[in-house]
Amino acid sequence: MLREIISNEWYTALIVLCLCLLALAKLVNPMRFASFLGVLGTSKYLKIYSREKKSIDRFELLLFLNVIISGSIFLLISYSTLVEPLTFDIILFLKTALAIAIVIIIKVFLERIIANLFAIPSIIEVYLFQKISYKHYLGLLLVPINIVLLFAMEPNSMILFVIFGVLILINLIGIITSIKTNQKIILHNFFYFILYLCALEIGPYIILYKLFTDS
């Protein structure tokens, strides 16, 4: 029996939209989508497609939109469970989605600027593609996770913390895999790459943690 949810129609519509985005991505490039599904277990997708292009394409755009929508749904569910009950508000959802999109875009933009300053743009382009691919994969995983949390299981703090842990672990696997894939190039520019990691990978999380603990 399905759980009664406030504004369930909105969540259902957004879930359907995510499924449509994923279906369109598969339609745009079936072979690439099939390879993308195995990105967690093999580096084939990362090796092939990181060398094919340097700018965003339709396939990545569809996956990026799914990340924004599915990520916003998960954040609203988490806030409603961990902080205070939250009635769905489309304006709040749009603000959350916009905030996620802005953070991701600005971070990528800054990463490319710093990569040019450190004279390692070719390394960072490949690294960014691989890292973004794992974020797209997280967006893919969030679709069934959101469906379960909304329609099949009452979310609680323990379940959400486990999900957060799994998502963080997958993200770390993505970073480590990207570093291992490009380790020869990175070793030749090790000092600059460490500066890059400190500035844009470790630094932002320390700041967010500090803001969170202070608040």
Beta strands, then each sheet from edge to edge (+ up, - down):
end
